[in-house]
Amino acid sequence: MTACRRRLLRAAVCLAATSLTACTTTPRHSAPLLSGRLALKVDAGEQRPAQSLSASFELQGQADAGRLRLLSPLGQVLADARWDPHGALLVTRDGLHRHASLADLSLAALGEDVPLQALPDWLSGRPWPGSPHETAPEGSDEGFEQLGWRIFLQGWREQGIWRAERAQSPHIVLRVRLDR
């Protein structure tokens, strides 16, 4: 191999290595990791009994792409949901379940439409920009209404306590205490 070819090969290898390193180390704009404890209660419906769930959680992402992990008190993963514009995946003890959207995943896993796409914004104390909202009237609990849910933020800034309720039947309450 001639000296010129060796230099060209070395340059190509260096360029490829640099490109790969740049791809794996260039930080993407990612949302902060939100974690804490959650409790979900779904009242009984016409065709099913009441449901409740209590778990630790880790949530990172936005409406278009992210990850939500639910953990037992001992730290075992109960469910791991990931979503992006191509669909949503849910991994549980029962296996891997693919869904066309985050809304479909919510319906399959909970039997109800819990707006998981809005959760990263809601837990950050703001309405989700993907849907209109109404601000709470003055003198009431701090919060807003969106997608048929009432978001209560009283205690959110000081203690990381957050609550969302859906009034339509079946009534659903989601309570969260964020780690600070």
N, C-alpha and C positions, 0 to 999 in steps of 0.2 A: 504494500500500500504506500502510495507516495505521501510525502509530508503534507502536501496541499490537501489531499483527501482526508488524512488524519485530522488536520485542523478543522476541516469542514464538518467531519463526523463529530468531533469534540464540541464544536459550536452548536451543532444540531442537538446533541445530547444535553448540553447546558441550557439551551433555549427550551427544550421540552421539560427539563427538570424545573426550570424557573416558572414555566407556565403552569405546571402541575402544582407547585408550591403555592403560587399565587391563587390558584383556584381553591385550594384547601384551606388557606390561611386568611384570605380576604374576608373580613367580617361583613356579614349581611346585616342590614337594619333589622334587628329582631326586637320583638316586644320583651319587656322585662318578665321574669318568672314571677308569677303570683302563686302563693301557696297558703295553705291554712286548713281549716276544717269546714266541712259543709254538712248540712242536713237537708234532705229533700223529703217532703211529705206530699203524696198525691191521694186525695180523698177517693173513696170508692166510686166507681162509675157504674153504668148500667150493666156492663158485661164482666166486671172484674172487681176484686176486693181492693181495699186501700193498700197503698205501697209506701214504704219508707226506706230511706237509705241514709246512713251516716258514715262518713269517711274523711280521711285526709285527702288533699288534692294538690296537684301541681298543674298550673295552666300557663302555657306560653304560646304566644301567637296573636293572630288577628282573625277577623271574620273570614278572610280568604284562605288562610293557612295557619295551622297550629297543632297543638298537642294538649290533651287533657288526660292526666293520669289520676285514678282513684286508688287510694292505698288503705289497707286495713290498719288497725291500731298497732300491729306488729311490723308494719312496713311492707307487707306483701302487696303486690300489684293486683287489684281486683279487676280493673279495666284500664285499657290504654287506647284512647281514641286519637287518631291523627286525621287531619283533613287538609286538602288543597283544592285548587280549582277543578281537579279531575275526579274528585269524589272523597269518600271518607272510609276509614278502616277502623274497626273496633276489635281489639284483642281481649278476650276474656278466657276464663278457664274452659269454656265451651269451644274455643278455637277462634279462628279469624273470620270476621264478617265484613264483607264489602258492601258499601252503600253508595248510591248515586250522589248524595249530598249529606251535609250535616243534619239537615232537617229530617231526612229519611233515617239516619242513624238514631236520632232522638226518638222518633216514633217507634222504631224497632226495639230499642233498648228500654224505653220507659213507657211505651204505650201512649205517650202524649207528646205534643210538640212543645218542647222546652227550647227557646231560641238560643241555642248554644253559640251561634255566630255572634250574638250581641254580648255574650258573657265577658269577654276580655275588656270591652269598653265599660260595661256596667260595673264590673268589679274595680275599675279604675275611677269610678265616681262620675261617669259622664254617659250621656245617651249614645247609642250606636248611630253613626252617621248614615247608615243604610236605610233608615226608616224615620218618618216624622215622629215627633214626641211632644208631650205637653209638660211644662214645668209645674211643680206643685204650687198650689195657691199660697200666698203669703200667710204666715202664721201657722202653717201646718208643718208636719215633718218635712225636713229637707228631702228632696228627691224629684222624681219625674215619672211619667207614664209613657210606655212605649210597647208596641206590639201586643196590646191587651194585658200587659203586666204593669203593676205599680212597683216602683223601685224606691225603697226607703233607705236613706243615707244617714239618718240620725245615728251618731256614734261611729260613723265610718272614718272620719278624719282622726279622731282621738283614739279610738279603740280598735279600728279595723272591723267593726261590726256592720253587716250589710244584710238586707232582707229584700226579697222579691216575692210578690204574690200575684197569682192569676185568679181573678174572681169568677170567670166563667166555669161552668161545670165540666169536669170535676175541678174543684178548687185545688190549687197547688201552691205550696209555700217552700221557698228555697232560702235557707239561712246560711250565712257564711261568716266566719271569723278569720280574717286575714292574719298571717304571720307578719310581724313588723320588724 
